[in-house]
Amino acid sequence: MEFRGDASQRIAMISAHLQPSFTSQMEEKNSVMGRENCRGKGGKAGFKVAILGAAGGIGQSLSLLMKMNPLVSLLHLYDVVNAPGVTADVSHMDTGAVVRGFLGAKQLEDALTGMDLVIPAGVPRKPGMTRDDLFKINAGIVKTLCEAGTYDPKKLLGVTTLDVARANTFVAEVLGLDPREVDVPVVGGHAGVTILPLLSQVKPPSSFTPSETEYLTNRIQNGGTEVVEAKAGAGSATLSMAYAAAKFADACLRGLRGDANVVECSFVASQVTELPFFATKVRLGRTGAEEVYQLGPLNEYERVGPEKAKEELAGSIQKGVDFIRK
Amino acid sequence: MAATSAASSISIGSTVPRATSSSLPQSRAQAVNFNYSLPRFTALRSSTLLSGPESSSFAKSLRGSVTKSQSTSTKPYGLNINASYKVAVLGAAGGIGQPLSLLIKMSPLVSTLHLYDIANVKGVAADLSHCNTPSQVRDFTGPAELADCLKDVNVVVIPAGVPRKPGMTRDDLFNINAGIVKTLVEAVADNCPNAFIHIISNPVNSTVPIAAEVLKKKGVYDPKKLFGVTTLDVVRANTFVSQKKNLKLIDVDVPVIGGHAGITILPLLSKTKPSVSFTDEEIEKLTLRIQNAGTEVVDAKAGAGSATLSMAYAAARFVESSLRALDGDGDVYECSFVDSTLTDLPFFASRIKIGRNGVEAVIESDLQGLTEYEQKALEALKPELKASIEKGVAFANKPAN
């Protein structure tokens, strides 16, 4: 897949309606296109969402869930194979969003034009692989998809919601509570020891014995591996990942809509630590991640975690940066 | 839309529904009529669980757009937060089974979700068990574990079987899927004879009669509890009609009767809500499109399968309706292929009212006041439907080999 040098220009045009600095240019040509009016074209209130990798394991279920979300008015499903099949399937559902399919690199640009929210996916793990083994493959995919000169750190969000979902589920099991009532902040990154559940900050406020803390932290960190092994070669988490991604996407849309107090954990450009990226709670609003929260009070066990995590995280971040700069 | 016509057109074994201000029974799941104040599940258009404990955008936007057009039934149904039903999915690792299991896992009405398949179901269960929703997931692999899977279950959903490839009709699947359904329903009869049984495996026109014969042989047949899932035809009809007539999807409801294959699918466009008029050409085109929508997806998938996501969506909607009915909701109407006296055929799909004990009423008015086109189509579908039903019955009564 090759992108020519004017790629950044094209991407800039595509996302122009999201950049305040561009609206003055746009307004001269077409006075109706103020930022507010760009939302939900076609007279329908709602957002435009693109799923890249829609025919894959996560992508299919994610497409199903996003098609069911009443905040979505337009759903673009893109993939390099099988997109027409998934599109035909999902388009039969009697919910409001209009569905369009896009197949192959040539149609990627059309898939992205005018989108409020873009969700990329990739290739899953097999047993024995770490997420890092996927790096070469998925990095190439994400690079192609996000090639741009218009990087806005508030709008680039790593989805770590599945770690939160797992944390809530496992903690609820231990506490004997309904998992919908449990909220565990999970910070750091999204792989192995970089996943840091802050059990001391759990809602409802609860305390754990050292062995519970150990058990829960390990289980949350290895939740992904648990599923890869249970699937014995047939893939990694797809359904729970689709569930978590849809949940996060919904939060982003509510933020875009202007709802107050939409707070989710996410891996973002951050000054909370000395690392350039770090997951913490963020408040989502009309311009993306508008507020990045600090870690909050940590207990002894939790103070150790971030130190270990930072080393590995720094390495992963550097690997990503190097890949692009090559 | 007079309330009185609703009361007189329903054929019932028990009480006549109290006169309500609602219009003719709606086929779609109508969870939105109810007032309750805690995190709620407002039908399959949304899930509050996706947005967590905060007030859900799904729920809000849904209530806002619907309450003006729907009226409540006499007694408001309050969602019982402690409602806890057991659902089993047989064929949970398949193309339909996986997304279907995800949607059921997200329902607050489910306390236990049993997933069964002949392979790969451990992985699916591990995956789903990480979603932070209240239901407990358990996996069961192979015939040896089927009995445990089914004990004490309230609703059994059967998507198991093979899907179509381009050029195949649903009937071409008969030989494989008939055997699968027979085996699974035998286990249902032995382990949870009082459960609602939802048959998705095609050809539904034959597999439902097969199921009935199996249950009869075991002496546990309850015709009120056996359902062929035709909800996807309704979903498709709603979508295509709303696209054609530029209507708001949430308002659209088209009843679909007959069966679940080709010309046996009969959308009653003349009975669409809201009232719209169609030209003859539109009726022709829409009817054909609805009848062949399944083939549309099989072709688009070019050998990679048939409808899975939209089928999961429709089936999950039907499961949810059944759970609400079990929970005491008195306002649940869906289309389904059931044991019926509506025509001279032993099974027929129409709108039905679902209650705690299964089919409470079959909506007779669906067959009254048909247009000429619909009347002709109805006569045309009967021979094919009859043949499919008889094929199923014959298969079930074959001596075992």
Chai-1 contact restraints between the chains, C-beta under 6 A:
chainA,res_idxA,chainB,res_idxB,connection_type,confidence,min_distance_angstrom,max_distance_angstrom,comment,restraint_id
A,S61,B,P99,contact,1.0,0.0,6.0,A-B,restraint_1
A,S61,B,L102,contact,1.0,0.0,6.0,A-B,restraint_2
A,L64,B,P99,contact,1.0,0.0,6.0,A-B,restraint_3
A,L64,B,L309,contact,1.0,0.0,6.0,A-B,restraint_4
A,P70,B,F58,contact,1.0,0.0,6.0,A-B,restraint_5
A,P70,B,S61,contact,1.0,0.0,6.0,A-B,restraint_6
A,L71,B,S57,contact,1.0,0.0,6.0,A-B,restraint_7
A,N82,B,A304,contact,1.0,0.0,6.0,A-B,restraint_8
A,P84,B,A300,contact,1.0,0.0,6.0,A-B,restraint_9
A,G85,B,A300,contact,1.0,0.0,6.0,A-B,restraint_10
A,G85,B,K301,contact,1.0,0.0,6.0,A-B,restraint_11
A,G85,B,A304,contact,1.0,0.0,6.0,A-B,restraint_12
A,A88,B,E296,contact,1.0,0.0,6.0,A-B,restraint_13
A,A88,B,V297,contact,1.0,0.0,6.0,A-B,restraint_14
A,A88,B,A300,contact,1.0,0.0,6.0,A-B,restraint_15
A,D89,B,V297,contact,1.0,0.0,6.0,A-B,restraint_16
A,D89,B,A307,contact,1.0,0.0,6.0,A-B,restraint_17
A,D89,B,L309,contact,1.0,0.0,6.0,A-B,restraint_18
A,D89,B,S310,contact,1.0,0.0,6.0,A-B,restraint_19
A,V90,B,L309,contact,1.0,0.0,6.0,A-B,restraint_20
A,H92,B,R236,contact,1.0,0.0,6.0,A-B,restraint_21
A,H92,B,T239,contact,1.0,0.0,6.0,A-B,restraint_22
A,H92,B,S310,contact,1.0,0.0,6.0,A-B,restraint_23
A,M93,B,S310,contact,1.0,0.0,6.0,A-B,restraint_24
A,M93,B,Y313,contact,1.0,0.0,6.0,A-B,restraint_25
A,D94,B,V235,contact,1.0,0.0,6.0,A-B,restraint_26
A,D94,B,N238,contact,1.0,0.0,6.0,A-B,restraint_27
A,D94,B,T239,contact,1.0,0.0,6.0,A-B,restraint_28
A,D94,B,L249,contact,1.0,0.0,6.0,A-B,restraint_29
A,T95,B,R45,contact,1.0,0.0,6.0,A-B,restraint_30
A,G96,B,L249,contact,1.0,0.0,6.0,A-B,restraint_31
A,A165,B,N132,contact,1.0,0.0,6.0,A-B,restraint_32
A,R166,B,H130,contact,1.0,0.0,6.0,A-B,restraint_33
A,N168,B,N132,contact,1.0,0.0,6.0,A-B,restraint_34
A,T169,B,H130,contact,1.0,0.0,6.0,A-B,restraint_35
A,T169,B,N132,contact,1.0,0.0,6.0,A-B,restraint_36
A,D178,B,P134,contact,1.0,0.0,6.0,A-B,restraint_37
A,P179,B,N132,contact,1.0,0.0,6.0,A-B,restraint_38
A,G223,B,H130,contact,1.0,0.0,6.0,A-B,restraint_39
A,E226,B,A126,contact,1.0,0.0,6.0,A-B,restraint_40
A,V227,B,A126,contact,1.0,0.0,6.0,A-B,restraint_41
A,V227,B,D127,contact,1.0,0.0,6.0,A-B,restraint_42
A,A230,B,K122,contact,1.0,0.0,6.0,A-B,restraint_43
A,A230,B,G123,contact,1.0,0.0,6.0,A-B,restraint_44
A,A230,B,A126,contact,1.0,0.0,6.0,A-B,restraint_45
A,K231,B,G123,contact,1.0,0.0,6.0,A-B,restraint_46
A,A234,B,N120,contact,1.0,0.0,6.0,A-B,restraint_47
A,A234,B,G123,contact,1.0,0.0,6.0,A-B,restraint_48
A,A237,B,D127,contact,1.0,0.0,6.0,A-B,restraint_49
A,L239,B,L102,contact,1.0,0.0,6.0,A-B,restraint_50
A,L239,B,D127,contact,1.0,0.0,6.0,A-B,restraint_51
A,L239,B,L128,contact,1.0,0.0,6.0,A-B,restraint_52
A,S240,B,D127,contact,1.0,0.0,6.0,A-B,restraint_53
A,S240,B,H130,contact,1.0,0.0,6.0,A-B,restraint_54
A,S240,B,C131,contact,1.0,0.0,6.0,A-B,restraint_55
A,Y243,B,C131,contact,1.0,0.0,6.0,A-B,restraint_56
A,A246,B,L50,contact,1.0,0.0,6.0,A-B,restraint_57
A,K247,B,L50,contact,1.0,0.0,6.0,A-B,restraint_58
A,D250,B,L50,contact,1.0,0.0,6.0,A-B,restraint_59
A,D250,B,S51,contact,1.0,0.0,6.0,A-B,restraint_60
A,R254,B,S57,contact,1.0,0.0,6.0,A-B,restraint_61
